[in-house]
Amino acid sequence: MKKYLNLEDFYNYALQVMAMFDAMIDWSNGPNSTSDRPVTELDKIVDDFKKQVELLDRKLEKLS
């Protein structure tokens, strides 16, 4: 099953994912900074994903 997405849908999904990650950190009572704990592979993946979303956000802002 294929689903075609436009940029607005993709942007909304990216915002939802970021909100889910923030909620997961809040739920786990985890620290908000990485200076309190060692950086894990998951932290690196999440940081990379956040950078991609921020880049997409800037590109969408330029288009509008």
N, C-alpha and C positions, 0 to 999 in steps of 0.2 A: 504494500500500500504506500503510495507516494503522496506526500503532502507538500504543496507549493507554498512557500512563505514569501511575503513581501518584507521590505526593510522594517516597516513599523511593527509587524508581528515579531520579527527576530529581535528587535530592540526590546519589546515588551517581555519576551521570554528571557532575555539576558538580565533585565531588571529583576524578574522573579527569581532567577537563580542567585543573584547577588543577595536578595532579601533572604532566601533560604539559608545561604551560608552564614549571614549575620545572625539569623535566628538560631542556627546550630551552635554558634559560638556562645550566644547568650544562654542557651539552654544548658550547655555544658559548664557554664560558669568559668569558661576558659579565659585566660588573660587576653587583653586586647592588643598587646604589643608582643612582638617576638623576642624582645630582650629578656623576658622572664623565663624563657624555655628554649630548648634547642629547636632549630628549624628542621622540620620533617619534610619528607618528599611530598606529602599532601599539602603542606604550607606552600611549597614551591609551585605546585600545580594550581592552587587557588590564586596565588599572586599572579601567575601567568594569565590565568583566566580573567582576573580583574583588569589587568593591563589591556587585554584584548577588548574587553567590554568598554573600557575608557576610550580606547582608540576608535572603536566603532561609534561611540557617543559623539566624539569630536567630529568624525566624518559626517554623521547624520546632521549635526548642527550646521556644518558648512553647506549641506544640501538644502536645508530649509531656510 
